[in-house]
Amino acid sequence: MSRDHRSVPDTARAHVVLTRPEIRLIVIGLMLGGFLSALNQTIVATSLPSIGRELGNFETLSWVVIAYLLSSTVVAPLYGKLSDIHGRRAMMLVALALFIAGSAAAALAPNMGMLIAARTLQGIGGGGIVPVAQTTMADIILPRERGRYQAYMITAWVAAGFLGPVLGGIITERWHWSWVFWLNVPLGLVAVLLTSSAMARLPRYGRPHKLDIVGAALMTLAAVAFLVALTSGGTRIAWTSPAMFGLVATSVVLTFALGWRLKRTAEPFLPLTVLSNPVMQAGTTASACALGVMTGLMIYMPLYYQVVHGMSPTQAGLALVPIVVMGTFGSMASGRAMMHLRHYKLSPYVGLGLATAAVAALAWLPAMPPASSALAAGTIGFGAGTVFPVATISVQNAVSHHEVGAATGAMNFFRALNSALVVAIMGAILLSGFGSTFERGGTSADFLATAAGVGANAALVFRWVFVAALIFSVIALIALHRLEERPLRGPAASVSDP
């Protein structure tokens, strides 16, 4: 059996050399795990009304979605650090086991409290799958070749975002809502079988680590307070209420405490060498803002189509196809371009530039015909997609091997926080414009009824949503410009100047 030395970093060759089929098997397992993690952020949405009716609790129904969002977000950097300590395989198996256990518990939940607890456990597992998967690929694939595989992972994530609501609706309509969670059990077991044996031969980097428990706790509590404020503001908690002030103040105080801790512990939970790395800062900012714009538009564009253009919910859902398809195409094109271009920022420069122009067009002409707005949305998806592989690989390429896990986990953590921030800002704009909004994962009937009375002015309200997206898109462009284009390890013969 032939060996492909190009697919393993030089520093790892003393440990193990993987064959191309072994790498392919690992990547397929990682893609399945990433698909499951992303799927559970969307598939539950269409099942919520049935869950609320059967369990007799609509008051806390949105926490079925929020519990997974909170837990999966805050554990991302923790998994990154633990994978540096205990290895990628061990932490991936832990993440999948917790995810499967949480899924089974959610399917069996007799009441809303148990379901929310199960979703929290599910998120603790699901939140570790993506950062560990990205870190694993950094271990086995050279940076120059990694873009192609990162694009595959992003494709799985985007496909899950598109298929989730459809699968959730079909399962709930034809069977029982619990099958939304039972579906994860066999798929999760397949992911375990695919990755367990192959990942046993992953390279290990022998530098010892310690886990900063205090720093991890401070970061987790600060993030939870911040995310609860963002997801509850304007719906369950008024933005100007004492409770909101308390949440924000708590998050700020804990963040300062975390900063103090990071400067004074021997091995901080988030290494200062990683946080202060200019490539880490610029790459994370660019990808976080691009993802925030794409996520926010995927959530609110269906409402835009229904309110401004009078589409049905089904038509509005289909109108999201350009974002999903073009986002996948942008990621794959950018990832493959990294294999051949020395100046690999060219792809995201072009893509993000076009996306920024498309967002500006929507802000300038918010009532443009549906075909034009769909074209603009597709362009935004394409542009955002070009950023992700370049930013992720640039960050991993700029840090030491023993810090790749921590850097990847932190990057995913800040991406999720920024996405929640963008969605909250867009929701606040709609709340201010229409006097009503909907809770993510719930019904939008009240929102649509209120917005219908606004008439032609609805487009003007959405204009400010697009302005918010434009601001974050410009920030992403600035961060991309600041991103240092360091040489990527890989076969130099295939690299050319643009």
PyMOL commands that set and color helices and strands:
alter all, ss='L'
color gray80, all
select helices_A, chain A and resi 5-7+10-12+20-39+45-55+63-74+76-86+88-108+112-140+143-174+179-182+184-199+213-232+242-264+272-275+278-309+313-318+321-337+346-364+370-398+401-434+445-452+455-482+492-494
alter helices_A, ss='H'
color red, helices_A
deselect
rebuild
show_as cartoon
